[in-house]
């Protein structure tokens, strides 16, 4: 038994779902208004978590962490898909409503968000997954998506990690969010050269093609190529094998017979009229 216990430090800890939100420009909010805006964000998060069938922040204890200009929410892994759909939709709708009722003196709330899934060591939820979720929010892709959002009447830009994407959207667990609504890119963070992860950007109401136009050319995914036709595939395979392309060619021959070349073979046909 003692030998078995010696391997426990190498066991993979349980997986959790993570939501990170960060307010754009919070440091520019006048100090007198910071507490009010932060309280409004807390109310919005509590509302949208409940709407999405998720635990309220007050019930999560240390699994809901205040970061000053945002929050980190740690949930059981089974809730990963709900963080993408319907939570992101509810969050965007709540931010839109907030903008219509806020006082003119109160700043709007623009949020960058990330959804991730990965192993964390309980009870303190320590591990790389927390760092990765926070870096997704800070990534250049998320910031460019936020610019796309604010420039097109939206208030939320989300970066979904590839792990969360595969467990939710790719797995068909998000009925109102499909792959065509997200833009695939690479998440990079200035000053963190060792971090580069695939992520999927989502700005509710803004098409991926529009989001892409806000990204540097190096971060844009090349357009998908249409599948090759059977004839194109055959020609490509023949070229790779050093054989003539599979095309018909008519040639002249002595007499009245005709010769038709099909691929590398010649056949004689009937007399031409």
For each residue, the residues with C-beta under 8 A, 3 or more apart:
1: 4 5
2: 5 6
3: 6 7
4: 1 7
5: 1 2 8
6: 2 3 9
7: 3 4 10 11
8: 5 11
9: 6
10: 7
11: 7 8
12: 119
13: 119 120 121 122 127
14: 77 119 120 122
15: 77 117 118 119 120
16: 74 75 76 77 117 118 119 120 125 129
17: 74 75 76 77 78 79 80 83 115 116 117 164
18: 72 73 74 75 83 114 115 116 117 118 129 130 133
19: 71 72 73 75 83 87 113 114 115 133
20: 67 70 71 72 73 113 114 116 133 134 136 137
21: 41 45 70 71 91 111 112 113 137
22: 26 67 69 70 111 112 113 137 138
23: 26 37 41 69 70 109 110 111
24: 110 111 112 146 150
25: 28 29 107 110
26: 22 23 29 34 37 38 68 69 70
27: 69
28: 25
29: 25 26 33 34 37 107
30: 33 34
31: 34
32:
33: 29 30 36 37 105 106 107
34: 26 29 30 31 37 38
35: 38 39
36: 33 39 40 106
37: 23 26 29 33 34 40 41 106 107 109
38: 26 34 35 41 42 68 69
39: 35 36 42 43
40: 36 37 43 44 98 102 106 109
41: 21 23 37 38 44 45 70 71 109 111
42: 38 39 45 46 57 71
43: 39 40 46 47
44: 40 41 47 48 91 94 95 98 109
45: 21 41 42 48 49 57 71 73 91
46: 42 43 49 50 56 57 58
47: 43 44 50 51 90 94
48: 44 45 51 52 87 90 91 94
49: 45 46 52 54 55 56 57 73 87
50: 46 47 53 54 56
51: 47 48 86 87 90
52: 48 49 82 83 86 87 90
53: 50 82
54: 49 50 75 79 82 83 87
55: 49 59 60 75
56: 46 49 50 59 60
57: 42 45 46 49 60 64 71 73
58: 46
59: 55 56
60: 55 56 57 63 64 73 74 75
61: 64
62: 65 123 124 125
63: 60 73 74 75 125
64: 57 60 61 71 72 73 74
65: 62 71 72 73 74
66: 71
67: 20 22 70 71 72
68: 26 38
69: 22 23 26 27 38
70: 20 21 22 23 26 41 67 111 137
71: 19 20 21 41 42 45 57 64 65 66 67
72: 18 19 20 64 65 67 130 133 134
73: 18 19 20 45 49 57 60 63 64 65
74: 16 17 18 60 63 64 65 120 125 130
75: 16 17 18 19 54 55 60 63 79 83
76: 16 17 79
77: 14 15 16 17 80 117
78: 17
79: 17 54 75 76 82 83
80: 17 77 83 84 115 117 164 167 168
81: 84 85 167 168 171 173 174
82: 52 53 54 79 85 86 87
83: 17 18 19 52 54 75 79 80 87 88 115 164 168
84: 80 81 87 88 115 160 164 165 168 169 174 177 202
85: 81 82 88 89 168 169 173 174 175 176 177
86: 51 52 82 89 90 176
87: 19 48 49 51 52 54 82 83 84 90 91
88: 83 84 85 91 92 113 115 156 158 177 202 204
89: 85 86 92 93 176 177 204
90: 47 48 51 52 86 87 93 94
91: 21 44 45 48 87 88 94 95 111 113 156
92: 88 89 95 96 154 155 156 204 205
93: 89 90 96 97
94: 44 47 48 90 91 97 98
95: 44 91 92 98 99 109 110 111 155 156
96: 92 93 99 100 155
97: 93 94 100 101
98: 40 44 94 95 101 102 108 109
99: 95 96 102 108 109 155
100: 96 97
101: 97 98
102: 40 98 99 106 107 108
103: 106
104:
105: 33
106: 33 36 37 40 102 103
107: 25 29 33 37 102
108: 98 99 102 155
109: 23 37 40 41 44 95 98 99 155
110: 23 24 25 95 146 149 150 155 156
111: 21 22 23 24 41 70 91 95 155 156 157
112: 21 22 24 137 142 143 145 146 157 158 159
113: 19 20 21 22 88 91 137 156 157 158 159
114: 18 19 20 133 134 136 137 142 158 159 160 161 199
115: 17 18 19 80 83 84 88 133 158 159 160 161 164 168
116: 17 18 20 129 132 133 136 160 161 163 164
117: 15 16 17 18 77 80 129 161 163 164 167
118: 15 16 18 127 128 129 132 133 161 163
119: 12 13 14 15 16 127 129
120: 13 14 15 16 74 125 126 127 129 130
121: 13 124 125 126 127
122: 13 14 125
123: 62
124: 62 121
125: 16 62 63 74 120 121 122 130
126: 120 121 130
127: 13 118 119 120 121 130 131
128: 118 131 132
129: 16 18 116 117 118 119 120 132 133
130: 18 72 74 120 125 126 127 133 134
131: 127 128 134 135
132: 116 118 128 129 135 136 161 195 197
133: 18 19 20 72 114 115 116 118 129 130 136 137 161
134: 20 72 114 130 131 137 138
135: 131 132 138 139 187 189 192 195 197
136: 20 114 116 132 133 139 142 159 161 187 197 199
137: 20 21 22 70 112 113 114 133 134 142 159
138: 22 134 135 142 143 189
139: 135 136 142 143 159 187 188 189 199
140: 143 144 187 188 189 190 216 219
141: 144 145 159 185 186 187 188 199 201 215 219
142: 112 114 136 137 138 139 145 146 157 158 159 187 199 201
143: 112 138 139 140 146 147
144: 140 141 147 148 211 214 215 216 219
145: 112 141 142 148 149 157 158 159 183 201 202 203 211 214
146: 24 110 112 142 143 149 150 157
147: 143 144 150 151 214
148: 144 145 151 152 154 157 203 206 210 211 213 214
149: 110 145 146 152 154 155 156 157 203 206
150: 24 110 146 147 154 155
151: 147 148 214
152: 148 149 203 205 206 210
153: 205
154: 92 148 149 150 157 203 204 205 206
155: 92 95 96 99 108 109 110 111 149 150
156: 88 91 92 95 110 111 113 149 203 204
157: 111 112 113 142 145 146 148 149 154 201 202 203
158: 88 112 113 114 115 142 145 201 202 203
159: 112 113 114 115 136 137 139 141 142 145 187 199 200 201 202
160: 84 114 115 116 164 165 168 169 182 199 200 201 202
161: 114 115 116 117 118 132 133 136 164 165 197 198 199 200
162: 165 166 197 198 199 200
163: 116 117 118 166 167
164: 17 80 83 84 115 116 117 160 161 167 168
165: 84 160 161 162 168 169 170 182 199 200
166: 162 163 169 170 171
167: 80 81 117 163 164 170 171 173
168: 80 81 83 84 85 115 160 164 165 171 173 174 177
169: 84 85 160 165 166 172 173 174 177 178 179 182 200
170: 165 166 167 179
171: 81 166 167 168
172: 169
173: 81 85 167 168 169
174: 81 84 85 168 169 177 178
175: 85
176: 85 86 89
177: 84 85 88 89 168 169 174 181 182 202
178: 169 174 181
179: 169 170 182
180: 208
181: 177 178 202 207 208
182: 160 165 169 177 179 200 201 202 208
183: 145 200 201 202 208 211 212 215 221
184: 198 199 200 201 221
185: 141 198 199 200 201 215 219 220 221
186: 141 196 197 198 199 219
187: 135 136 139 140 141 142 159 195 196 197 198 199
188: 139 140 141 192 195 196 219
189: 135 138 139 140 192 195
190: 140
191:
192: 135 188 189 195
193:
194:
195: 132 135 187 188 189 192
196: 186 187 188
197: 132 135 136 161 162 186 187
198: 161 162 184 185 186 187
199: 114 136 139 141 142 159 160 161 162 165 184 185 186 187
200: 159 160 161 162 165 169 182 183 184 185
201: 141 142 145 157 158 159 160 182 183 184 185 208 211
202: 84 88 145 157 158 159 160 177 181 182 183
203: 145 148 149 152 154 156 157 158 206 211
204: 88 89 92 154 156
205: 92 152 153 154
206: 148 149 152 154 203 210 211
207: 181 210 211
208: 180 181 182 183 201 211 212
209: 212 213
210: 148 152 206 207 213 214
211: 144 145 148 183 201 203 206 207 208 214 215
212: 183 208 209 215 220 221
213: 148 209 210
214: 144 145 147 148 151 210 211
215: 141 144 183 185 211 212 219 220
216: 140 144 219 220
217: 220
218:
219: 140 141 144 185 186 188 215 216
220: 185 212 215 216 217
221: 183 184 185 212
222:
223:
224:
225:
226:
227:
228: 232 233 236
229: 232 233
230: 233 234
231: 234 235 246
232: 228 229 235 236
233: 228 229 230 236 237
234: 230 231 237 238 246
235: 231 232 238 239 245 246 247
236: 228 232 233 239 240
237: 233 234 240 241
238: 234 235 241 243 244 245 246 263
239: 235 236 242 243 245
240: 236 237
241: 237 238
242: 239
243: 238 239 263 264
244: 238 247 261 263 264
245: 235 238 239 263
246: 231 234 235 238 262 263
247: 235 244
248: 260 261 262
249: 260 261
250: 258 259 260
251: 258 259 260 261
252: 259
253: 257 258 259 268
254:
255:
256: 271 272
257: 253 268 269 270 271
258: 250 251 253 268 269 270 271 272
259: 250 251 252 253 266 267 268 269
260: 248 249 250 251 266 267 268 269
261: 244 248 249 251 265 266
262: 246 248 265 266 267
263: 238 243 244 245 246
264: 243 244
265: 261 262
266: 259 260 261 262
267: 259 260 262
268: 253 257 258 259 260
269: 257 258 259 260 272
270: 257 258
271: 256 257 258
272: 256 258 269
273:
